[in-house]
Structure formats: C-alpha cells, structure tokens
Amino acid sequence: MRDGFAREAESAEALRYGVVILAGGEATRLPGKLVLPLDGVPLVVRVYRHFCSHGVAIRGRVSPREIVVSAKATFAAEIDALLPVPFVIDRTPRLGPLGGLLTAFASMHARFVFVVAGDAPHVDAALADTLARAWRPGDEAVVPDHAECGDVVLEPLAALYDRAAFSHAGREALRAGRHSVRGVLPALRTRVVRHGDARIFASVNTPAEYARRSGVIRSCDMALPEIVLPETKPETEWVSGRALQKMSPTRTHGRLQLLLRAALDAWAAGRGDVATEWRFRVAPLPPLAPTVAVEIRSTGDREADISEKIRGYLLSGTSLVIVVDPDTRSARLCDRTGTRTLSHADVLQHEALPGFAIALDRLFANALG
C-alpha cells in the first residue's frame, strides 16, 4: 500500500503510540557512538528528547508517552540519569535489531509503537506523527521511504508498527532464519509513505559521519577528505604521515590481545564499549579517540612509530595509552602528565580505568604459557 503524507488518520487511536529507541548495536566502526556529544548532548539522549516532551492526548488530557530503550546494557550513570525511562536489556544481541525489538515490544503496553535508532539524530516526533496520521484501519505497519541516488530506500527503523502484529510476524521470521526487520515487512499489511528529504534518516555510524553532523564540517555538500588505506592482512595504519603495515602477530601477541580484551570487557560492562581495532582514516580532521587505547608492541615495531601513535592518541583526547611489551614483560602508562613504566611485578591500574586492575606477572604468564 502507498499513501501520501497529506491524508489524515480516520481514528485518533492511531496517534497514541509508544516509542522504542534501539541502542543495542555493536558500533564496531564508531565504538561508544551513542554517548558522543552532538550540540552538547549525547546522541542517544538527543533522540530521546525528540519524543519525551510530546505526550499523548487521551480524552482531552495529555499523558506521558511510553518510551523504552532497547540496549545490550545500561550506559554510564551520568548518561542513564538523562534517560529516565525503562531499559529493556536485549538477551539475544546476535539477532540484531529484530531481536531487540521483539524483546522491547514484549515489555510494552502501547498498541502502536514507533521505532527509532539511537544513532539517528534527526528522526523526531514530527515524522512519527506524520506516519500516525497516515495510518488506516487494517494497517499493521506504516513505513517511510525516500529517493536516494536514483534508488528508493525503505526505512523500517524509523517506522510505526502494530505491536502485536509485528511481534507475531517477527517471531515467525526468526523461526524461518530471517533476522532483519526489513524481512518482516512482507508478512505485515504495510503502508509505505514517501518522504521528500532523505537527510532526516541520516545516521551516525563512522567518524566521518559524526564529524559532519557535529559541525566539524559545516556544509553538508562539502567533500570530506580521506586517506584511503589499502586493505591488507595484517592491517595498514596511517602513522607519521605514511601508510605502515602492522607486523604479523605472534601467538603471544594474539593471546595478550585476547586476555586484555576479556579483562577490559568485564570491566566495561555498563560503562562503555571495547573495540579491538581503531584505525584513523580521516584527515585533516581531528580523529575521534577512545578514552583508553592499548597497543601491544611487536618485535619489529620502531620506537619512533610507537611514540607517534601515543602522541596522536593523546592529542586527540585519549586519557591513557597503555603500551604492552611482551619481550620485556613490561607496560608503559602514557597520559598527559608523562609516562610511567611498570615491570612484570607490578599491577596495571590507572585513574582512567577506575576499579580496573590486572597483575602483569599473571597476564604474561598466561600469554606466554
């Protein structure tokens, strides 16, 4: 079914919708993106505020709208405080947005639910209201589409659904091995409405996209200069003004990476995200840096290159760079105050990782054993 935005819904019931904010993605290309500031407000909080100030009119009274956040974990306390709504923890993260939606829908009461991605800062209640006005009796989904580069793009993660109908069709899709939200639509009575401005659906998935939307690049028509690195194994990085292929990791290097990743994952639960690679590709814009970076030194690494990477991290806003050297069984903690070297007998801990501690002798013994 297709309709235009101008038609009005025949029943005010269609306007009484809840909202699910999807915040459970892996964000491998931009770890921690949902808490990055956009106009001074964390991205996911900005999306929430688009909807929290719009109540639902019922018999002449305005009631708070039902809003839930679907996530794999809560955020840091200071972010959670800005999101005073229920968090529904997705227990099936490998099923993608569909698994998160089904889990969230099961916890809700609203008959109709608008779905919005937590990394879509321009999708707001105005779009949701427009879709609600387009709803007709018998509809089970109203989904916008738009023209982009000569193609028609459907936006199922900025759409309005009948909660019960979607839940039933979604479970059937999972049983059939279909894990995408788009794959559920053929089983629903779906009305498609055309939106004239594709920019409203733009999401933030990469450092370049964040730079555009955070005002680093003011004109949406300005081309973003990129350093295009060759796809190699091991990976190629941009260091000291040149493309530098990383050394092939040894068994010890790989085990250190796995052990540190596991320890940091356990510490980061509820605090943020841990990524195994962070390659800066955008220039000359300032890169988006992690709070803490870990470099495991390989035997053939030049000290000048290591120092340049440390300098780049710190200049870009990283609080701490940890350089682990399996050859000397030592670690360096580099922050804005200087460098501290730890021996194998020391415990790796720092104020940038509050509550985190790992004994280096045990770490190296497990990696080298």
C-alpha positions as CSV (number, residue, x, y, z in Angstrom):
1,M,0.0,0.0,0.0
2,R,1.2,3.5,-0.7
3,D,-0.2,6.8,0.6
4,G,0.8,10.4,0.8
5,F,1.6,12.4,3.9
6,A,-1.4,14.7,3.4
7,R,-4.2,12.3,4.3
8,E,-5.4,12.2,7.9
9,A,-6.0,9.1,10.0
10,E,-9.6,8.1,10.4
11,S,-9.1,7.3,14.1
12,A,-7.3,9.3,16.8
13,E,-6.3,5.9,18.3
14,A,-3.5,5.7,15.7
15,L,-1.9,8.8,17.2
16,R,-1.5,7.1,20.6
17,Y,1.9,5.4,20.0
18,G,4.8,4.5,22.2
19,V,8.5,4.7,21.2
20,V,11.3,2.2,21.2
21,I,14.8,3.6,20.9
22,L,17.2,1.0,19.6
23,A,20.6,1.3,21.4
24,G,22.0,-2.2,21.2
25,G,24.2,-2.2,18.2
26,E,27.8,-3.3,18.2
27,A,29.0,0.0,16.8
28,T,32.2,-1.6,15.6
29,R,33.0,1.3,13.2
30,L,32.5,4.0,15.9
31,P,32.6,2.5,19.4
32,G,30.7,4.4,22.0
33,K,28.9,6.5,19.4
34,L,25.6,6.7,21.3
35,V,27.2,8.8,24.0
36,L,29.2,11.1,21.8
37,P,28.1,14.7,22.1
38,L,26.0,16.3,19.4
39,D,25.4,20.0,20.1
40,G,26.5,19.3,23.6
41,V,24.0,16.4,24.2
42,P,24.9,12.7,24.0
43,L,23.5,11.3,20.8
44,V,21.1,8.8,22.3
45,V,19.8,11.4,24.8
46,R,19.2,13.8,21.9
47,V,17.0,11.1,20.2
48,Y,15.1,10.6,23.5
49,R,14.4,14.3,23.9
50,H,12.8,14.4,20.5
51,F,10.0,12.3,22.0
52,C,9.9,12.8,25.7
53,S,8.3,16.3,25.5
54,H,5.4,15.1,23.4
55,G,2.7,13.5,25.4
56,V,-0.3,11.5,24.3
57,A,-3.7,13.2,24.2
58,I,-6.4,10.9,25.7
59,R,-9.9,12.3,26.3
60,G,-8.6,15.8,26.4
61,R,-5.7,15.1,28.8
62,V,-2.0,14.7,27.9
63,S,-0.4,11.6,29.4
64,P,3.3,10.8,29.3
65,R,4.3,8.8,26.2
66,E,5.5,5.2,26.8
67,I,9.2,5.2,25.9
68,V,11.7,2.3,26.3
69,V,15.4,2.0,25.4
70,S,16.4,-1.4,23.9
71,A,20.1,-2.0,24.7
72,K,22.6,-4.7,25.5
73,A,23.4,-2.9,28.8
74,T,22.8,0.4,30.5
75,F,25.1,3.3,29.9
76,A,27.4,5.1,32.4
77,A,25.5,6.5,35.4
78,E,25.7,10.1,34.1
79,I,24.1,9.1,30.8
80,D,21.4,6.9,32.4
81,A,20.4,9.9,34.6
82,L,19.5,11.7,31.4
83,L,17.3,8.8,30.2
84,P,14.6,8.4,32.9
85,V,12.8,5.6,31.1
86,P,12.9,1.8,31.3
87,F,15.9,0.0,29.8
88,V,14.9,-3.3,28.2
89,I,18.1,-5.4,28.0
90,D,18.3,-7.4,24.8
91,R,19.1,-11.0,25.7
92,T,19.6,-12.0,22.1
93,P,22.1,-9.5,20.8
94,R,23.2,-11.8,17.9
95,L,19.8,-11.4,16.4
96,G,20.3,-7.7,15.6
97,P,17.7,-5.0,15.8
98,L,14.9,-7.6,15.3
99,G,15.8,-9.4,18.5
100,G,16.0,-6.1,20.4
101,L,12.6,-5.0,19.1
102,L,10.8,-8.2,20.0
103,T,12.3,-8.1,23.5
104,A,11.2,-4.5,23.9
105,F,7.8,-5.0,22.4
106,A,7.1,-7.8,24.9
107,S,7.6,-5.3,27.8
108,M,5.3,-2.6,26.4
109,H,1.6,-1.7,26.7
110,A,1.1,0.7,23.8
111,R,-0.8,-0.9,20.9
112,F,1.2,1.1,18.3
113,V,5.0,1.7,18.6
114,F,7.3,4.0,16.7
115,V,10.8,2.6,16.2
116,V,13.8,4.9,16.1
117,A,17.5,4.1,16.0
118,G,19.6,5.7,18.8
119,D,22.1,6.9,16.2
120,A,19.5,8.8,14.0
121,P,19.6,12.3,15.5
122,H,17.2,13.9,13.0
123,V,14.3,11.4,13.3
124,D,11.8,13.1,15.6
125,A,8.2,13.1,16.8
126,A,7.2,15.2,13.8
127,L,8.0,12.2,11.5
128,A,6.2,9.8,13.8
129,D,3.1,12.0,14.0
130,T,3.0,12.2,10.2
131,L,3.1,8.4,10.0
132,A,0.4,8.1,12.6
133,R,-1.8,10.5,10.5
134,A,-1.3,8.2,7.5
135,W,-2.4,5.1,9.4
136,R,-5.6,3.5,8.2
137,P,-7.8,0.8,9.7
138,G,-6.3,-2.6,8.9
139,D,-2.7,-1.3,8.7
140,E,-0.1,-3.2,10.6
141,A,2.9,-1.0,9.7
142,V,3.4,2.5,8.2
143,V,7.0,2.8,6.8
144,P,8.5,5.8,5.1
145,D,10.7,5.6,2.0
146,H,12.7,8.2,0.1
147,A,14.6,8.6,-3.1
148,E,18.4,8.4,-2.8
149,C,20.9,8.4,-5.7
150,G,18.2,7.2,-8.1
151,D,17.0,4.3,-5.8
152,V,14.1,4.1,-3.5
153,V,15.1,3.4,0.1
154,L,12.8,1.9,2.7
155,E,13.3,3.0,6.3
156,P,12.0,0.2,8.6
157,L,13.9,1.6,11.6
158,A,12.0,4.9,11.5
159,A,8.6,3.4,11.2
160,L,5.3,2.8,13.1
161,Y,4.1,-0.7,13.9
162,D,1.1,-2.5,15.4
163,R,3.0,-4.1,18.3
164,A,1.1,-7.4,18.4
165,A,1.2,-7.9,14.6
166,F,4.9,-7.2,14.4
167,S,5.7,-9.4,17.3
168,H,3.9,-12.3,15.8
169,A,5.5,-11.8,12.3
170,G,8.9,-11.1,13.9
171,R,8.9,-14.4,15.8
172,E,7.9,-16.3,12.6
173,A,10.7,-14.6,10.7
174,L,13.3,-15.7,13.3
175,R,12.0,-19.2,13.1
176,A,12.5,-19.1,9.4
177,G,16.0,-17.8,9.8
178,R,15.3,-14.2,8.8
179,H,16.9,-11.8,11.2
180,S,16.3,-8.4,9.5
181,V,13.5,-6.0,10.4
182,R,13.0,-5.4,6.6
183,G,12.4,-9.2,6.2
184,V,9.3,-8.9,8.5
185,L,7.5,-6.3,6.4
186,P,6.2,-8.7,3.7
187,A,4.2,-10.5,6.4
188,L,2.5,-7.3,7.5
189,R,-0.1,-5.2,5.9
190,T,2.3,-2.3,5.3
191,R,1.5,1.2,4.1
192,V,4.5,2.9,2.5
193,V,4.6,6.7,2.5
194,R,7.1,8.9,0.6
195,H,9.3,11.4,2.5
196,G,10.9,14.1,0.4
197,D,14.0,14.7,2.5
198,A,16.4,11.8,2.8
199,R,18.7,13.7,5.2
200,I,16.3,13.2,8.1
201,F,17.2,9.5,8.1
202,A,20.9,10.0,8.1
203,S,22.6,8.1,11.0
204,V,26.0,8.3,12.7
205,N,28.0,5.1,12.0
206,T,31.5,6.3,11.3
207,P,34.0,9.0,12.4
208,A,33.4,10.8,9.2
209,E,29.6,10.9,9.6
210,Y,30.0,12.1,13.2
211,A,32.3,14.8,12.0
212,R,29.7,16.0,9.5
213,R,26.9,16.1,12.0
214,S,28.8,17.5,14.9
215,G,29.7,20.7,13.0
216,V,33.4,19.9,12.2
217,I,32.3,20.2,8.6
218,R,29.6,22.9,8.4
219,S,28.4,22.4,4.8
220,C,26.6,19.1,4.1
221,D,27.8,19.5,0.5
222,M,31.5,19.8,1.4
223,A,33.5,16.8,0.5
224,L,35.3,15.0,3.3
225,P,39.0,14.4,2.5
226,E,40.0,10.8,3.3
227,I,43.2,8.9,3.4
228,V,42.3,5.6,1.7
229,L,44.4,2.8,3.2
230,P,44.9,-0.4,1.3
231,E,43.1,-3.5,2.6
232,T,45.9,-5.7,3.8
233,K,46.4,-8.5,6.3
234,P,47.8,-7.6,8.8
235,E,46.1,-4.2,8.6
236,T,47.7,-1.0,7.3
237,E,47.6,2.1,9.5
238,W,48.5,5.8,8.9
239,V,51.4,6.6,11.2
240,S,53.9,9.6,11.0
241,G,52.4,10.7,7.6
242,R,52.8,7.4,5.9
243,A,51.0,4.1,5.4
244,L,52.5,1.5,7.7
245,Q,51.5,-2.2,7.6
246,K,51.3,-3.7,11.0
247,M,53.6,-6.6,11.9
248,S,52.2,-10.2,11.7
249,P,51.0,-11.0,15.3
250,T,52.8,-13.8,17.1
251,R,51.0,-16.4,19.3
252,T,52.0,-14.4,22.4
253,H,50.7,-11.2,20.8
254,G,47.4,-12.8,20.0
255,R,47.0,-14.3,23.5
256,L,47.8,-10.9,25.1
257,Q,45.1,-9.3,23.0
258,L,42.5,-11.9,23.9
259,L,43.4,-11.8,27.6
260,L,43.3,-8.0,27.8
261,R,40.1,-7.8,25.7
262,A,38.4,-10.2,28.1
263,A,39.6,-8.3,31.2
264,L,38.5,-4.9,29.7
265,D,35.2,-6.3,28.5
266,A,34.4,-7.4,32.1
267,W,35.4,-4.1,33.5
268,A,33.5,-2.1,30.8
269,A,30.1,-3.8,31.3
270,G,27.7,-0.9,31.9
271,R,30.4,1.7,31.3
272,G,31.1,1.6,27.5
273,D,32.4,-0.4,24.6
274,V,35.7,-2.2,23.9
275,A,37.0,-2.5,20.3
276,T,39.9,-4.5,19.1
277,E,40.9,-2.0,16.3
278,W,40.8,1.8,16.0
279,R,42.1,2.9,12.6
280,F,42.2,6.7,11.9
281,R,41.3,7.2,8.3
282,V,40.0,10.8,8.2
283,A,42.3,13.7,7.6
284,P,42.9,16.6,8.3
285,L,40.0,16.5,10.8
286,P,40.8,15.6,14.4
287,P,40.2,11.8,14.9
288,L,37.6,10.5,17.3
289,A,39.7,8.9,20.1
290,P,38.9,6.3,22.6
291,T,39.1,7.1,26.3
292,V,41.9,4.4,26.7
293,A,44.0,2.8,24.0
294,V,46.0,-0.3,24.3
295,E,49.0,-1.0,22.0
296,I,50.7,-4.4,22.1
297,R,54.2,-4.0,20.8
298,S,55.6,-6.4,18.2
299,T,59.3,-7.2,18.0
300,G,59.9,-5.2,14.8
301,D,58.0,-2.1,15.8
302,R,60.1,1.1,15.6
303,E,60.1,3.2,18.8
304,A,59.5,6.4,16.7
305,D,56.3,4.9,15.3
306,I,55.1,3.8,18.7
307,S,55.8,7.3,20.1
308,E,54.0,9.0,17.2
309,K,50.9,6.8,17.8
310,I,50.9,7.7,21.5
311,R,51.2,11.4,20.7
312,G,48.3,11.1,18.2
313,Y,46.1,9.4,20.7
314,L,46.8,12.0,23.5
315,L,46.4,15.0,21.2
316,S,43.1,13.6,20.0
317,G,41.7,13.4,23.5
318,T,42.6,9.9,24.8
319,S,43.2,9.9,28.5
320,L,45.5,6.9,28.7
321,V,47.6,4.9,26.3
322,I,48.9,1.5,27.5
323,V,51.8,0.0,25.6
324,V,52.4,-3.6,26.5
325,D,55.8,-5.1,25.6
326,P,55.8,-9.0,25.7
327,D,59.6,-9.1,25.0
328,T,60.5,-7.2,28.2
329,R,57.4,-8.2,30.1
330,S,56.6,-4.6,30.9
331,A,54.0,-2.0,30.2
332,R,54.0,1.8,29.8
333,L,51.2,4.0,31.0
334,C,51.2,7.2,29.0
335,D,49.0,10.1,29.8
336,R,49.1,13.9,29.6
337,T,51.3,14.1,32.7
338,G,54.0,11.8,31.4
339,T,55.0,8.1,31.2
340,R,55.2,5.5,33.9
341,T,56.9,2.1,33.2
342,L,55.6,-1.0,35.0
343,S,57.6,-4.2,35.4
344,H,56.2,-7.7,35.4
345,A,55.9,-7.5,39.2
346,D,53.5,-4.5,39.1
347,V,49.8,-4.2,38.8
348,L,48.4,-2.4,35.8
349,Q,45.9,0.2,37.1
350,H,45.2,3.9,36.4
351,E,42.6,6.5,37.3
352,A,41.3,6.5,33.7
353,L,40.2,2.9,34.4
354,P,38.6,3.2,37.9
355,G,38.3,-0.1,39.5
356,F,40.3,-2.0,36.9
357,A,43.4,-3.9,37.9
358,I,45.4,-6.7,36.4
359,A,48.6,-8.3,37.7
360,L,51.2,-8.2,34.9
361,D,53.1,-11.3,36.1
362,R,49.8,-13.3,35.8
363,L,49.0,-11.7,32.4
364,F,52.4,-12.5,30.9
365,A,52.4,-16.0,32.4
366,N,49.0,-16.8,30.8
367,A,50.1,-15.3,27.5
368,L,53.5,-17.0,27.3
369,G,52.5,-20.3,28.9
